[in-house]
């Protein structure tokens, strides 16, 4: 499960590049910078939604902290960059999001592997790639 958590996102990015080939230039460096900033922010602020009690708050916390936020932050950064700097050339938002999620996966791997929770180590990277691939038409 630990190698799956580490290697799934880069492997799916390589698959995505094979399905949709295009030039990779400074956008890859920009994606790594965005992903590294998100990984550092995730290290200092690990939880955005408080999961106190039982019931719906735990589901909302898991959706925000584990599933959607690591995908939506790079997507929002790519949309902002393409909006305010049209010459940046970001056309593949899914590839940009997948590439920027690689440092986040590395940063999340360490605490998740210490807890030995198989759901976080296997299901979360699958949900990340599913959400990132869902934004393909953008």
C-alpha positions, 0 to 999 in steps of 0.5 A, spaced: 500 500 500 505 504 501 508 504 494 501 505 491 500 511 495 507 514 492 507 511 485 500 512 483 499 519 482 506 519 477 504 513 474 497 516 472 500 522 470 505 518 465 499 515 462 495 522 461 501 524 458 501 518 453 494 519 452 494 527 451 501 528 448 503 536 448 509 540 449 512 540 456 516 547 458 516 551 463 509 549 465 512 543 469 516 547 473 510 551 475 506 545 476 512 543 481 512 550 484 505 550 486 505 543 488 511 544 493 507 550 496 501 546 497 505 541 500 508 546 505 502 549 506 499 542 508 505 541 513 503 547 517 496 547 516 494 539 516 486 540 517 482 545 514 475 543 516 474 541 523 471 534 524 469 534 531 463 529 533 460 524 529 456 524 523 456 529 517 462 533 520 467 527 519 464 526 512 465 533 510 472 534 513 474 527 510 472 530 503 475 537 504 482 535 507 483 528 504 480 528 497 478 535 494 482 540 497 489 537 494 486 537 487 482 543 487 488 548 489 492 546 483 486 547 479 484 554 481 492 556 481 492 553 474 485 557 472 488 564 475 495 563 472 491 562 465 486 568 466 491 573 468 497 571 464 494 568 458 501 567 455 503 562 460 500 557 455 497 552 460 492 548 456 492 542 459 489 543 466 488 536 468 496 534 467 498 541 470 493 538 476 496 531 476 503 534 476 502 539 482 499 533 486 506 529 486 509 533 491 503 533 495 502 525 495 509 525 497 508 530 503 501 526 505 505 519 504 509 520 511 503 521 516 499 516 512 504 511 512 505 512 520 498 510 521 497 504 517 491 506 514 489 502 508 484 507 506 488 513 506 494 509 502 490 506 497 483 510 496 485 517 496 490 517 491 485 514 486 480 519 488 485 525 487 486 522 480 479 521 478 477 528 480 483 531 476 481 527 470 474 529 471 476 536 469 479 534 463 474 538 458 476 545 462 
